[in-house]
């Protein structure tokens, strides 16, 4: 099972930016589709973005309406890492952010990283 580690969370003021990283231990990480989710206190886990397996390209991306135009997902195949660049952050973006890897019957969640947007 692929092991995922998220990093890059923290506290930022409204309008600020953060870049989250999801790094995997598996050399075959690029064969996995990767999704970013978040969960705020008292709310259900929400899918934000996903990127397909690389298939020789950088992958196909998709975004939820709540983050489209502000968040960008990307993959660095050499580093076995998927990023979530988050710009123009809002207080309602405060949550624990998780990455998720999927390849056929195999899936894995990371442990999560806290993002707090507050003045």
N, C-alpha and C positions, 0 to 999 in steps of 0.2 A: 504494500500500500504506500502510495507516495506520501511523503511527509511535507507539509506546507508550513511556512513561517511567514507571518505578516510583520511588517515594520513600517515606521514612518508616521504613525499617529502622534497626536499631541494636542496642545491647546493653541488656538489661533483666533484672531479677531475677525468679526464679520468682514467679508470682502477679501480675506486672505486666501492663501493657497497652501496645500499640502500635497506631497506625493507619497502614496502608499506603495509598498513593494510586497510581492508574494513570491517567495523563493522556494524552490523544490529541491529535494534531495535526489530525485530520480533523473538519470541521464535521458530518459525518454519523455521528459516533461513536455516537450514540444508536440507530442502526440495527444496531449490532453487539451480539451476545451476548458477554459478558465472563466469563472464568474466572480464578480464582486457583489457582496450582499452587505446589508447593514441591519442592525436591530437596535432601536431606541427603547428605553425603559417603558414597559407597558404596551409595547407595540409588537406586531408580528415582524418576522424577518422579511426584508424587502430586497428583491434583486435589483441591482443598479445597472450593471453592464456585463457583457460577456464578450469573449474573443474565441474564435474557433481554433482548432488545432492548426499548426502552422502550414502543413502540407507544402512546404517549400516557399510559401509566401509568409507575410506577417499575420495572416488570419483575417477573418471577417468579424466585424465588430457590431454591437448593437447596444442601445441605451434605453433606460427607462425615461419617460417623459420628464420626471422630476429632476433629472441631472443632465439631460441632453443639452449640449452647448456649453456646459460648465465642466463636465468630467470627460477625461479621455483615457481609454484603456489602450495599452500597448504591450508588446512582448519583445524582450531581448533574448533571442535564442541562445546566444553565446553564454549568457549569465543564468540561464534557466530561471528567468524572472519575468513576471508580469507586473506592470505598473498601473496605478490608477492616479492620474494627475487630476487634482481637484482644485478648481479655481472659483473665485467669487463665492466663497463658502458663506453659508447662512446659519443662524442658530438652529434651524430645524434640521440641519445636516448632522447635528450632534448624535452620535450613536457609536456602538461597537461595529467595526467593519471587519468582514470576513472574506477570505477568498475560498473558492471551491473548485476542485479539479474533477473532471469527468472524462473517462475514456472507456466506452463500452460498459461493462458491468462494474468497473472500478471507479470509485469516487472517494473523495477525501475533503475534509474541512480543515482550515487552519484554526489557530487558537483565538484569533481576533486581535484587533488593535483599536484602542479608544481614540476617537476624534471628538474634541470639544470645541465648539465655536461659540465664543462669548466675549463680550467687551468688558 
